[in-house]
């Protein structure tokens, strides 16, 4: 066994004091410094997070004027659109607006029909299917574009466009008119957008072809060249059509056709871009 007495003799009071101070420092280090250092790290991390949050907040505050301006623009657009979106009670005004616009473009509405409004129970919106046929010049396509501008809630579902001769086109369309479902008729009627311009669309006749019933009028023996006469540098043709006889020169018209040229043995016709030659006796 270790001799305790010898150990006591070797220890001095300075050593005892040093050991006590060392132990005290270790206790302070373990009990106070380390937790304080850990706490300081947590506080530093929280402070860094607060700084980031502050920067984000400052960025949001700087964007508030822009966000408010954007909100006002959206609200203005919604108010403007609401003026032009009809309710089920505005259908007569919508139909009258379509007729008025066709007159503006110089077109004729051949037919304009609709079916009763379709809406699910409790829904705030409904659909009124429309069927329409329009005839007129190449402005029919511009008319189609503009009715969608005047009626933003009109969704065109099907379009048929054909050429019927003499520079006239036939437009057929089906569309769904989306409407607000109201319990009572509104105090003010629907306000349709006013148009003061015509955005014309070029529709080349050659792209559509010609109905055969028009060309067939000049086939067979329905139109005959009876004779060709040259007189004073002028050439004329005697043509029979549907039992009637006509003297024609280049530039004259024969029904749907224009006389393009008269040769020594026949007449060349232009039927809306379709060339046709009629020979004597043919």
Buried (B, 14 or more C-beta within 10 A) or exposed (E): EEEEEEEEEEEEEEEEEEEEEEEEEEEEEEEEEEEEEEEEEEEEEEEEEEEEEEEEEEEEEEEEEEEEEEEEEEEEEEEEEEEBBBBBBBBEBBBEBBEEBBEBBEBEBEEBEBEEBEBEEEEEBBBBBBBBBBBBBBBBBBBBEBBEEBBBBBEBEEEEBEBBBEEBBBBBBEBBBBBBBEEEEEEEEBEBEEBEEEEEEEBEBEEBEBBEEBBEBBEEEEBBBEEBEEEEEEBBBBBBBEEEEBEBEBEBEBBBBBBBBBEEEBBBBBBBEBEBBBEBEB
